[in-house]
Amino acid sequence: MDMFSDLIRGVRAHGCLFGSSTLFPPWALHFVDGAPLTLCTALTGGGWIVSENHPPEPLRARETILVRGPGTFTFVDELGTAAERVECGEDCATPDQGGARHRLGWNDSADNGNGDHGGTTLIVGAYPVHGEISRRLLDALPVVLRAEDDTSGTADAVLDHLATEVAVDAPGQQVVLDRLLDWMLVCTLREWFDRPGGEPPPWWAAQRDPVVGGALRLLHAEPAAPWTVALLAERSGVSRSTLAKRFAELTGEPPLTYLTRWRMTLAADLLVEREDTTIAEIARTVGYADPFGFSAAFKRVRGASPSEFRRIATVASPVAEPQPARR
């Protein structure tokens, strides 16, 4: 398991996360839910993404922009539009609200037979984010993220699949759309992290390093193993000094400090997800035979004891089945 896969595993489209609107000017769709992460793609046409605390961003045909919550944002046909804002939440715009048709796949009567309806087709995927693991990914993102052109053509291929799928209404469509949106999200993030002149988080470059990348994969694959720097270096095929120096240079911290923080992140999610599991059991799951040593490490890293963290987190966000995000 590489680090990126670990961090993004809690960011998944899940039923009814897909929304698509065919828009004709003027329009102003105000997305009020403040989803942790929202993907916006224009299949045809275009407009502007206007978000809180960020300059307006143009969104042209076949481009994708990610917006990080909890702030709200608006998609408008042009800056200073005369359109009255329509709040998009549980149910987005309807035909009598600014000319938007919002559905989960359709054959649009306005099409001329080849998909050209002269309007803007906007695809929106709102992503819930579960747990502290995926929050580390969000912390690395700006409020508005625009990927540069994809020279590999991967994102274009996903867009072609999306355009085909939204034009039909077939069994299993929701599952296909969810997975396509997940694919689109991963492509967009990888392109943004790899963009020339960018400043990706340290862990992004580190996981591709021939020395540190292997060590990171080991720590993420076996976080509960009794790791020492010597053992990690042996498994990585380098000297202890080489690993320690290279790891600190690329990640900004020593290997075992990184491991402790990662274990505490895993433990934080387990404390909330498994309310009936004892502190001692969670300690063993993340590599601590002694629950007292685990509790001391957890408080040092997270600022609260495991029991305090569980109580506060459970009250703030009760554990429940994942609910469909607003569309």
QUIBELRA-V418358 format. One record per residue. N is the residue number from 1. RES is the residue in one small letter. PSI is psi in whole degrees, -180 to 180 (999 if undefined). OMEGA is omega in whole degrees, -180 to 180 (NA if undefined). Layout:
# QUIBELRA-V418358
N_RES_PSI_OMEGA / N_RES_PSI_OMEGA
This chain:
# QUIBELRA-V418358
1_m_119_176 / 2_d_164_-172 / 3_m_-42_-179 / 4_f_-43_178 / 5_s_-39_178 / 6_d_-44_-175 / 7_l_-32_-174 / 8_i_-5_-173 / 9_r_-23_178 / 10_g_4_179 / 11_v_91_-174 / 12_r_141_170 / 13_a_139_-177 / 14_h_96_175 / 15_g_122_175 / 16_c_20_175 / 17_l_-6_-177 / 18_f_130_174 / 19_g_142_179 / 20_s_135_-179 / 21_s_137_171 / 22_t_120_-169 / 23_l_143_174 / 24_f_133_-175 / 25_p_150_-6 / 26_p_155_176 / 27_w_158_175 / 28_a_96_179 / 29_l_118_-177 / 30_h_111_-178 / 31_f_107_-166 / 32_v_-7_-171 / 33_d_-21_-179 / 34_g_41_179 / 35_a_146_-180 / 36_p_-36_180 / 37_l_131_180 / 38_t_130_178 / 39_l_128_179 / 40_c_125_179 / 41_t_134_175 / 42_a_114_176 / 43_l_-39_176 / 44_t_161_177 / 45_g_-141_-179 / 46_g_177_-180 / 47_g_-150_-178 / 48_w_139_171 / 49_i_117_-180 / 50_v_110_-176 / 51_s_166_177 / 52_e_138_173 / 53_n_32_176 / 54_h_140_179 / 55_p_152_178 / 56_p_144_180 / 57_e_128_175 / 58_p_142_176 / 59_l_107_-177 / 60_r_172_-178 / 61_a_133_178 / 62_r_24_172 / 63_e_157_-179 / 64_t_137_176 / 65_i_138_174 / 66_l_138_178 / 67_v_126_-180 / 68_r_132_178 / 69_g_-178_10 / 70_p_6_179 / 71_g_160_179 / 72_t_168_177 / 73_f_166_-178 / 74_t_139_173 / 75_f_119_-175 / 76_v_158_179 / 77_d_-34_176 / 78_e_156_179 / 79_l_135_-177 / 80_g_22_-178 / 81_t_149_179 / 82_a_-4_-177 / 83_a_144_174 / 84_e_134_-177 / 85_r_133_176 / 86_v_123_-180 / 87_e_128_180 / 88_c_117_179 / 89_g_-118_179 / 90_e_-44_176 / 91_d_123_-178 / 92_c_-163_-174 / 93_a_147_177 / 94_t_167_-174 / 95_p_-29_-179 / 96_d_10_179 / 97_q_82_175 / 98_g_13_176 / 99_g_23_180 / 100_a_136_174 / 101_r_120_-172 / 102_h_116_-177 / 103_r_175_-176 / 104_l_33_-176 / 105_g_131_-172 / 106_w_164_165 / 107_n_104_-172 / 108_d_124_-179 / 109_s_-16_179 / 110_a_-12_179 / 111_d_155_178 / 112_n_13_178 / 113_g_-19_179 / 114_n_19_177 / 115_g_0_-178 / 116_d_99_-179 / 117_h_2_176 / 118_g_0_180 / 119_g_-170_177 / 120_t_125_176 / 121_t_113_-177 / 122_l_131_174 / 123_i_131_-179 / 124_v_127_174 / 125_g_114_180 / 126_a_127_-174 / 127_y_121_168 / 128_p_151_179 / 129_v_119_-175 / 130_h_121_168 / 131_g_171_-177 / 132_e_-27_-179 / 133_i_-53_-178 / 134_s_-23_179 / 135_r_-28_177 / 136_r_-32_177 / 137_l_-46_-180 / 138_l_-38_-179 / 139_d_-20_-179 / 140_a_-2_-174 / 141_l_149_174 / 142_p_175_179 / 143_v_-42_178 / 144_v_129_-176 / 145_l_124_176 / 146_r_122_177 / 147_a_144_175 / 148_e_174_180 / 149_d_137_180 / 150_d_103_-177 / 151_t_-21_-179 / 152_s_-18_-179 / 153_g_6_-178 / 154_t_-49_-179 / 155_a_-37_178 / 156_d_-39_180 / 157_a_-40_178 / 158_v_-42_179 / 159_l_-39_177 / 160_d_-42_178 / 161_h_-41_179 / 162_l_-47_-179 / 163_a_-39_179 / 164_t_-43_-174 / 165_e_-37_-179 / 166_v_-14_-179 / 167_a_-2_180 / 168_v_167_177 / 169_d_87_-170 / 170_a_158_177 / 171_p_139_180 / 172_g_7_-176 / 173_q_-41_-177 / 174_q_-42_179 / 175_v_-43_179 / 176_v_-46_-179 / 177_l_-42_178 / 178_d_-48_-177 / 179_r_-36_177 / 180_l_-39_178 / 181_l_-40_176 / 182_d_-44_178 / 183_w_-45_-180 / 184_m_-39_180 / 185_l_-47_-180 / 186_v_-44_179 / 187_c_-45_-178 / 188_t_-44_-179 / 189_l_-43_180 / 190_r_-41_178 / 191_e_-40_-178 / 192_w_-43_180 / 193_f_-31_-177 / 194_d_4_-175 / 195_r_145_179 / 196_p_134_179 / 197_g_5_-179 / 198_g_171_178 / 199_e_73_-180 / 200_p_161_178 / 201_p_153_-177 / 202_p_-38_-176 / 203_w_-23_-178 / 204_w_-47_178 / 205_a_-36_-177 / 206_a_-37_-176 / 207_q_-13_177 / 208_r_-6_179 / 209_d_137_-178 / 210_p_-26_179 / 211_v_-57_-174 / 212_v_-34_-179 / 213_g_-44_178 / 214_g_-40_179 / 215_a_-41_178 / 216_l_-41_179 / 217_r_-37_177 / 218_l_-45_-179 / 219_l_-37_-179 / 220_h_-30_179 / 221_a_-34_-177 / 222_e_65_-175 / 223_p_-24_-177 / 224_a_-2_-179 / 225_a_152_-179 / 226_p_68_-174 / 227_w_140_164 / 228_t_164_178 / 229_v_-38_-180 / 230_a_-45_-180 / 231_l_-41_180 / 232_l_-40_179 / 233_a_-40_179 / 234_e_-46_180 / 235_r_-27_-180 / 236_s_-10_177 / 237_g_27_179 / 238_v_172_178 / 239_s_159_180 / 240_r_-44_-178 / 241_s_-39_179 / 242_t_-46_-179 / 243_l_-47_-177 / 244_a_-45_-178 / 245_k_-48_-177 / 246_r_-40_-180 / 247_f_-47_-179 / 248_a_-36_180 / 249_e_-41_-173 / 250_l_-33_-178 / 251_t_-17_-180 / 252_g_6_179 / 253_e_157_179 / 254_p_160_-177 / 255_p_-45_-176 / 256_l_-27_173 / 257_t_-43_176 / 258_y_-45_-179 / 259_l_-43_180 / 260_t_-44_180 / 261_r_-39_-180 / 262_w_-41_177 / 263_r_-40_-179 / 264_m_-31_175 / 265_t_-45_176 / 266_l_-44_-178 / 267_a_-38_-180 / 268_a_-42_178 / 269_d_-40_180 / 270_l_-36_-180 / 271_l_-35_-179 / 272_v_-41_-175 / 273_e_-30_-177 / 274_r_77_-175 / 275_e_-27_-177 / 276_d_-3_-180 / 277_t_135_-178 / 278_t_161_177 / 279_i_-39_-179 / 280_a_-39_179 / 281_e_-41_178 / 282_i_-39_178 / 283_a_-47_180 / 284_r_-36_-179 / 285_t_-35_-178 / 286_v_13_170 / 287_g_16_-180 / 288_y_119_176 / 289_a_-27_-177 / 290_d_115_180 / 291_p_-26_179 / 292_f_-40_176 / 293_g_-39_177 / 294_f_-46_-178 / 295_s_-40_179 / 296_a_-43_179 / 297_a_-40_-179 / 298_f_-44_-180 / 299_k_-36_180 / 300_r_-39_-177 / 301_v_-43_-173 / 302_r_-12_177 / 303_g_4_178 / 304_a_155_177 / 305_s_161_179 / 306_p_-43_-179 / 307_s_-39_177 / 308_e_-44_180 / 309_f_-45_-180 / 310_r_-44_-178 / 311_r_-47_-178 / 312_i_-44_-178 / 313_a_-37_-180 / 314_t_-38_178 / 315_v_-41_-177 / 316_a_-35_-177 / 317_s_86_-179 / 318_p_141_179 / 319_v_131_-180 / 320_a_171_175 / 321_e_142_179 / 322_p_131_180 / 323_q_147_177 / 324_p_134_178 / 325_a_165_176 / 326_r_146_178 / 327_r_999_NA
